[in-house]
Amino acid sequence: MKALMLATDLSNRSDRALHRAARLVRQFDCPWFIIHVVDEDQPQLRVELEVEQVRRYLLEQLDFFTELAGRAPEIWVEVGDPAKHIADCTRFADVDLLVVGSHRKNPLRDVFVGTTLERLVRTSHVPVLLVNQAADADYKMPLLALDCSPASAQAARAVHELGLLPGAGAKALHAFDPLGGTMLLAAGAGAGAIPGDYAANERRRAGAALDEFLLREELEALVDQRLVEEGQPMTALRRVVGRDAIDLLVMGTRGLTGMKRLLIGSVADAALRELSCDILTVPPIHWPSNGQG
């Protein structure tokens, strides 16, 4: 990792993100930045006062930040639209990871998660690490959410290149939904019309697709366990994260389209809102010209 940026809103939700960022800086001995963006959508005098107060506070904490990470951060206090400005600043600073924090007490009403974070995930050109857990150790139980798309392959490669995978590798999750059986039931065929081994056959097909994907994308060395779970992607993610004590979920922000659309849009949003593990979202290499998520 060459450099990272911590985006903070100075609330308690940012404390864990600060400690994870500092831990990564110590691990990789890399430069780091701490950025706070004052929302420009308020009276000018209030903006100027807030900028001055925030800058003074962060500079007063500089010794603490330096001791925590082993090297001093560069402090940035900016004015603008928070999500857009943070994304722009990651480009200007030439970092390869953006670290942010959140809390889970009331996710549906959490303004930070519901707006700034989700917009960051959609507009950032670098991976975004959402920190939910205490940074007591390096990541030991990461999960790669794979939908067999180029986006998920890129996410797996990105977390490896960032150095966040343990030496033993990660679990890989591929979710499958036996849609054909569901369609038969919806058409009134009745449960008896669906072969008893239908789900088992679908699981085998999904497993074969995952194996072929890992081989084609040369990702086999990154995976120590392959999980093929029945259900919609978010259902499978909830099940595995709760069952296996996952500490880092890795997912691409774009996947397949149409009926095969998996780890994008509402699923990524739901994961950011609901799951208690840390989450690394990785953007595609090239954003569409319309910028839509």
Order of alpha helices (4+ residues) and beta strands (2+ residues): beta-alpha-beta-alpha-alpha-beta-alpha-beta-alpha-beta-beta-alpha-beta-alpha-alpha-beta-alpha-beta-alpha-beta
